[in-house]
Amino acid sequence: MNSLVVSVAGLKTVAEIPMGHFLSLVNVNFERNYLTEIKRSNFPRPAPELENIDLNRNQISFIPEDLFTDMPKLKSLDISINQISVPPEQTFKPVFTSLDRLIVIGLPFTCDCRLVWIIPQWKEKVIDASGMARVVTCREPPNLAGRPVPDLKAEDLTC
């Protein structure tokens, strides 16, 4: 089996995936559910072949620091339309160089110093629907609310 698709299923939680099973997974899709959290144990460990994870249209507000460890081939990650306000640098560090695209449409971004790490690579790696109806903008702080994230510079982001 190389794909696990559980979308539009009304899921509120995802069971832990037994170690050693599903090592050949290439695609995992949990889109359009009611997930409020995602854990490393919800994926095989290691996940040597995993290339695509789709978590869009859930209610996830936090991504744990170890979520993407042991996923050396991860190329595409969709976290759109969730409650994640700042994609944490430590969480994405293990996979950011291998990622071809990080899809963040509709996230309620807090544009502060915690976002500085991603700005230099935004135009190259991040899919934010620029030029379309849903440009990703800052929700917070008030002085940056409504500003398009791709237009920000590191010096705009303070804590």
C-alpha positions as CSV (number, residue, x, y, z in Angstrom):
1,M,0.0,0.0,0.0
2,N,1.4,3.4,-1.0
3,S,-1.5,5.7,-0.2
4,L,-3.6,6.3,2.9
5,V,-6.6,8.5,2.2
6,V,-9.1,9.3,4.9
7,S,-10.7,12.5,3.8
8,V,-14.1,13.9,4.4
9,A,-14.7,11.2,7.0
10,G,-15.6,13.3,10.0
11,L,-12.4,12.2,11.9
12,K,-11.7,14.0,15.2
13,T,-8.6,12.0,16.0
14,V,-6.2,9.7,14.1
15,A,-5.0,6.5,15.6
16,E,-1.4,5.7,16.1
17,I,0.2,3.8,13.2
18,P,2.0,0.7,14.4
19,M,5.8,1.0,14.0
20,G,7.2,-0.9,11.0
21,H,3.8,-1.0,9.2
22,F,3.1,1.1,6.2
23,L,6.8,1.9,5.5
24,S,6.0,2.1,1.8
25,L,3.5,4.9,2.2
26,V,4.1,7.7,-0.4
27,N,0.9,9.7,0.2
28,V,-1.1,10.4,3.4
29,N,-4.3,12.4,3.1
30,F,-6.4,13.5,6.1
31,E,-8.0,16.5,4.4
32,R,-11.5,17.8,5.3
33,N,-11.9,16.3,8.7
34,Y,-12.2,17.7,12.2
35,L,-8.7,17.0,13.4
36,T,-7.6,19.4,16.2
37,E,-4.2,17.8,16.6
38,I,-1.7,15.7,14.7
39,K,1.1,13.7,16.2
40,R,4.3,12.0,14.9
41,S,2.8,8.6,16.0
42,N,0.0,9.2,13.4
43,F,2.6,8.4,10.7
44,P,4.9,5.5,10.3
45,R,8.4,6.0,11.8
46,P,10.5,6.0,9.9
47,A,8.6,7.1,6.8
48,P,11.3,6.5,4.2
49,E,9.1,6.9,1.1
50,L,6.5,9.5,2.3
51,E,6.4,12.3,-0.2
52,N,3.0,14.0,0.3
53,I,1.0,14.9,3.4
54,D,-2.4,16.6,3.0
55,L,-3.9,18.0,6.3
56,N,-5.9,20.8,4.8
57,R,-9.3,21.9,6.0
58,N,-9.0,20.6,9.6
59,Q,-8.9,22.5,12.9
60,I,-5.2,21.9,13.7
61,S,-3.6,24.8,15.7
62,F,-0.3,23.3,16.6
63,I,2.3,21.1,14.9
64,P,4.6,19.2,17.2
65,E,8.4,19.7,16.8
66,D,9.0,16.1,15.9
67,L,6.2,15.7,13.3
68,F,8.4,15.5,10.2
69,T,11.4,13.7,11.6
70,D,12.4,10.6,9.6
71,M,10.6,11.7,6.5
72,P,13.6,12.3,4.2
73,K,11.6,12.3,0.9
74,L,8.8,14.7,1.9
75,K,8.1,17.0,-1.1
76,S,4.6,18.4,-0.5
77,L,2.8,19.4,2.6
78,D,-0.6,21.1,2.7
79,I,-1.6,22.6,6.0
80,S,-4.1,25.1,4.5
81,I,-7.3,26.2,6.2
82,N,-6.3,25.2,9.7
83,Q,-5.7,27.3,12.8
84,I,-1.9,27.3,12.6
85,S,-0.8,30.9,13.2
86,V,3.0,30.4,13.0
87,P,4.6,27.4,11.3
88,P,7.4,26.6,13.8
89,E,10.9,26.6,12.4
90,Q,12.1,23.7,14.5
91,T,9.2,21.6,13.2
92,F,9.9,22.3,9.6
93,K,13.7,22.2,9.9
94,P,14.1,18.5,9.2
95,V,12.2,18.7,5.9
96,F,12.3,22.3,4.6
97,T,15.2,21.7,2.2
98,S,13.5,18.6,0.7
99,L,10.1,20.3,0.4
100,D,9.1,21.5,-3.0
101,R,5.9,23.1,-1.7
102,L,4.4,24.1,1.5
103,I,0.7,25.1,1.0
104,V,-0.5,27.6,3.6
105,I,-3.7,29.1,2.0
106,G,-6.1,30.5,4.6
107,L,-3.9,30.3,7.7
108,P,-4.4,33.0,10.4
109,F,-0.8,34.2,10.4
110,T,0.7,36.0,13.3
111,C,3.5,38.0,11.6
112,D,6.1,38.3,14.2
113,C,9.8,37.3,14.7
114,R,8.8,33.6,14.7
115,L,8.0,33.9,11.0
116,V,11.4,35.4,10.0
117,W,12.9,31.9,9.1
118,I,10.5,31.3,6.2
119,I,10.4,34.7,4.6
120,P,13.6,34.3,2.5
121,Q,12.3,31.1,0.9
122,W,8.6,32.1,0.7
123,K,8.4,32.8,-3.0
124,E,10.4,29.7,-3.9
125,K,8.7,27.1,-1.7
126,V,5.4,28.4,-0.3
127,I,2.1,28.1,-2.2
128,D,-0.1,30.9,-1.0
129,A,-2.4,31.6,-4.0
130,S,-0.7,34.9,-4.7
131,G,-2.4,36.5,-7.7
132,M,-5.6,34.7,-6.9
133,A,-8.5,35.6,-4.6
134,R,-6.9,34.3,-1.4
135,V,-3.6,35.9,-0.8
136,V,-2.2,34.9,2.6
137,T,-2.2,37.9,4.9
138,C,-1.2,38.7,8.4
139,R,-4.0,38.5,11.0
140,E,-1.8,39.8,13.8
141,P,-0.2,42.1,15.1
142,P,-2.6,45.0,14.4
143,N,0.1,47.1,12.6
144,L,0.6,44.3,10.0
145,A,-3.0,43.0,9.8
146,G,-4.1,42.6,6.2
147,R,-0.5,42.8,4.8
148,P,0.4,40.1,2.4
149,V,2.9,37.8,4.0
150,P,5.0,37.4,0.8
151,D,5.6,41.2,0.8
152,L,7.1,41.2,4.3
153,K,10.7,41.6,5.0
154,A,12.6,40.3,8.0
155,E,12.8,43.8,9.6
156,D,8.9,44.0,9.5
157,L,8.7,41.0,11.9
158,T,9.4,41.8,15.5
159,C,8.5,40.3,18.9
